[in-house]
Amino acid sequence: MRLWSLHPRYLDRQGLTACWREALLAQAVLLDRTKGYRNHPQLVRFRRQPDPVAAVGAYLVAVAAEATERGYRYDLAKVERPGPVRPIPVTAGQVAHEWQHLTAKLAARSPDRAALLEGIVSPEVHPVFELVPGDVEEWERATDGRPRE
């Protein structure tokens, strides 16, 4: 599960669709409607919010808005509580980490999309997040799957 801190405009078609599906899964987990993924580290920052389901709902709304902008139709009826919420802090280190991860993925999977992103030094964050100083988030998993120390 990857709930990108980056603005959904940077994702390719496959990434945007995966983000939508994974955020819907996160919503199901937070609503206790599934047994899997309950302890997934990507959920930490949403669980820290006063209303985690509304926070994921706001996240989903922004992903759906990007999909609409591209001519796709994501079913907003699937969003339980579509926000609004206070911005969720995300560290600059986390955003840099995700940007590196995304650009590497796109270089391999969608070179045309990757080319469009060349030269972007400070990517925008997803509208539900607010950029704050700091290193990679403690919940982010290292490349070997273990939590970062």
Buried (B, 14 or more C-beta within 10 A) or exposed (E): BBBBBBBBBBBBEEBBBBBBEBBBBBBBBBEEEEEEBEEBBBBEBBEEBEBBBBBBBBBBBBBBBBBEEEEEEBEBEBBBBBBEBEBBBBBBBBBBBBBEBBBEBBBEEBEEBBEBBEEEEEBBBBBBBEBBEBEBBEBBEEEEEEEBE
